[in-house]
Amino acid sequence: RLDRGFDRLDRVTLASHRVANIYRQYLKNPQFKHPVAPADSETVYARYPLRTSKKEEVLRKAKEHRVEVSGWYATPVHPILPRDWKKIHFDGDSCPRSAQRANEVISLPTNDKVDAKGLNKTLDFLNSF
């Protein structure tokens, strides 16, 4: 059973690398900023994060066009909503950069179910945005 888990992990890791490299290579719209990882690291993305100043508009239009783009990391302490920050003793003004990023980050799928058709649809949508 554990061996199957490791096989799945290998597939997910390979898919993440493959899909992230395609996004990095073919997404050329300057309205979207790619993540920068240290050169000596091996990054495996659960989802591929992009920064944009038009987060809400991108999310709305992606939904209209049936393109899988999500708004993960919507708050500095995602998934906890602002109304619940007091429960965890979080002050919304304590992390201004994190708050700014939460308003900018969208994410794209990287899993092993992402196929060429889905990639092309996503890239066409974002590059024409």
Contacts in CASP RR format, 6 or more apart in sequence:
PFRMAT RR
TARGET T0000
AUTHOR 0000-0000-0000
METHOD contacts of the structure
MODEL  1
RLDRGFDRLDRVTLASHRVANIYRQYLKNPQFKHPVAPADSETVYARYPL
RTSKKEEVLRKAKEHRVEVSGWYATPVHPILPRDWKKIHFDGDSCPRSAQ
RANEVISLPTNDKVDAKGLNKTLDFLNSF
11 112 0 8 1.000
12 44 0 8 1.000
12 111 0 8 1.000
12 112 0 8 1.000
13 44 0 8 1.000
14 112 0 8 1.000
15 110 0 8 1.000
15 111 0 8 1.000
15 112 0 8 1.000
15 114 0 8 1.000
16 44 0 8 1.000
16 45 0 8 1.000
16 46 0 8 1.000
16 110 0 8 1.000
16 111 0 8 1.000
17 44 0 8 1.000
19 48 0 8 1.000
19 108 0 8 1.000
19 109 0 8 1.000
19 110 0 8 1.000
19 111 0 8 1.000
19 114 0 8 1.000
19 119 0 8 1.000
20 43 0 8 1.000
20 45 0 8 1.000
20 48 0 8 1.000
20 110 0 8 1.000
22 119 0 8 1.000
22 123 0 8 1.000
23 34 0 8 1.000
23 48 0 8 1.000
23 50 0 8 1.000
23 108 0 8 1.000
23 123 0 8 1.000
24 34 0 8 1.000
26 123 0 8 1.000
26 127 0 8 1.000
27 34 0 8 1.000
27 50 0 8 1.000
27 123 0 8 1.000
27 126 0 8 1.000
27 127 0 8 1.000
28 127 0 8 1.000
29 126 0 8 1.000
29 127 0 8 1.000
29 128 0 8 1.000
29 129 0 8 1.000
31 52 0 8 1.000
31 53 0 8 1.000
31 54 0 8 1.000
31 129 0 8 1.000
32 50 0 8 1.000
32 51 0 8 1.000
32 52 0 8 1.000
32 126 0 8 1.000
32 129 0 8 1.000
33 50 0 8 1.000
33 51 0 8 1.000
33 52 0 8 1.000
34 50 0 8 1.000
35 43 0 8 1.000
35 45 0 8 1.000
35 48 0 8 1.000
35 49 0 8 1.000
35 50 0 8 1.000
37 43 0 8 1.000
45 110 0 8 1.000
46 110 0 8 1.000
47 70 0 8 1.000
47 72 0 8 1.000
47 107 0 8 1.000
47 108 0 8 1.000
47 109 0 8 1.000
47 110 0 8 1.000
48 107 0 8 1.000
48 108 0 8 1.000
48 109 0 8 1.000
48 110 0 8 1.000
49 72 0 8 1.000
49 73 0 8 1.000
49 105 0 8 1.000
49 106 0 8 1.000
49 107 0 8 1.000
50 105 0 8 1.000
50 106 0 8 1.000
50 107 0 8 1.000
50 108 0 8 1.000
50 126 0 8 1.000
51 101 0 8 1.000
51 104 0 8 1.000
51 105 0 8 1.000
51 106 0 8 1.000
52 58 0 8 1.000
52 104 0 8 1.000
52 106 0 8 1.000
53 104 0 8 1.000
54 129 0 8 1.000
55 71 0 8 1.000
55 103 0 8 1.000
55 104 0 8 1.000
55 105 0 8 1.000
55 106 0 8 1.000
58 69 0 8 1.000
58 106 0 8 1.000
58 126 0 8 1.000
58 129 0 8 1.000
59 69 0 8 1.000
59 70 0 8 1.000
59 71 0 8 1.000
59 106 0 8 1.000
61 125 0 8 1.000
61 129 0 8 1.000
62 68 0 8 1.000
62 69 0 8 1.000
62 125 0 8 1.000
65 125 0 8 1.000
67 121 0 8 1.000
67 122 0 8 1.000
67 125 0 8 1.000
68 108 0 8 1.000
68 109 0 8 1.000
68 118 0 8 1.000
68 122 0 8 1.000
69 106 0 8 1.000
69 107 0 8 1.000
69 108 0 8 1.000
69 122 0 8 1.000
69 125 0 8 1.000
69 126 0 8 1.000
70 106 0 8 1.000
70 107 0 8 1.000
70 108 0 8 1.000
71 105 0 8 1.000
71 106 0 8 1.000
71 107 0 8 1.000
72 78 0 8 1.000
72 105 0 8 1.000
72 107 0 8 1.000
73 101 0 8 1.000
73 102 0 8 1.000
73 105 0 8 1.000
73 107 0 8 1.000
74 102 0 8 1.000
75 81 0 8 1.000
75 82 0 8 1.000
75 99 0 8 1.000
75 102 0 8 1.000
76 90 0 8 1.000
76 92 0 8 1.000
76 95 0 8 1.000
76 98 0 8 1.000
76 99 0 8 1.000
76 101 0 8 1.000
76 102 0 8 1.000
77 85 0 8 1.000
77 88 0 8 1.000
77 90 0 8 1.000
78 102 0 8 1.000
80 87 0 8 1.000
80 88 0 8 1.000
80 90 0 8 1.000
82 92 0 8 1.000
85 91 0 8 1.000
85 92 0 8 1.000
92 99 0 8 1.000
108 122 0 8 1.000
END
